[in-house]
């Protein structure tokens, strides 16, 4: 079963009914209480990589080419204009520019580490 289908079921059962507003908590409850064997999916899929990226960003953080503001990584990013989904996007906190990327968080982690070594 697709991860998105399980998340939608969790949202329907626990968020729509007002039990919680947190999708991670809703998914955890659904997996613990309602999911079939086929629906068992990892609760998080990129947390270890995201934590490593957060640590790396403490020492080197990309900046926006339009305003020099700091960029923040968004994973599993959706371009709502085109309807395309990307593994990552860099979002400027200052001017809200979004740069979508086909690189995975793991690939960006390696790029950031290489930049930090220079």
Steps between C-alpha positions, in 0.01 A plus 500: 500500500623850419622714788267784395196271524588403858559864593162596352329230706676627814398857417140396445475298821694721743521854363156535337338375819691747718708247694823682402618769264848346461538271197798318651298423812200397287719266296656352815153432647375350173802270471467387861122455507353454155751412230498159338828314443502632143463858627796488740741768377787678672377788714781720370711437196762775499545608861862383536598676178304811594676514836838474327401776259392722790841449661679575172292815446629636830843537338411575136164627379420590139382853433243633255643635177233772492514647851788323683254364757558155646345199327318224686455150362154360445471129426235336282416844360195562285496767230133596516517690172618205289381219728848346498653350812873529569723319750618836636460874467695791642275774639621852575383622838530864391348529151316162490671393177481123451758301307376146430759225463510143377781428748415288803574615856788250502652657189467848651663378820804389301510832310479698825775290657725560199434876515576499871838335440610777264 
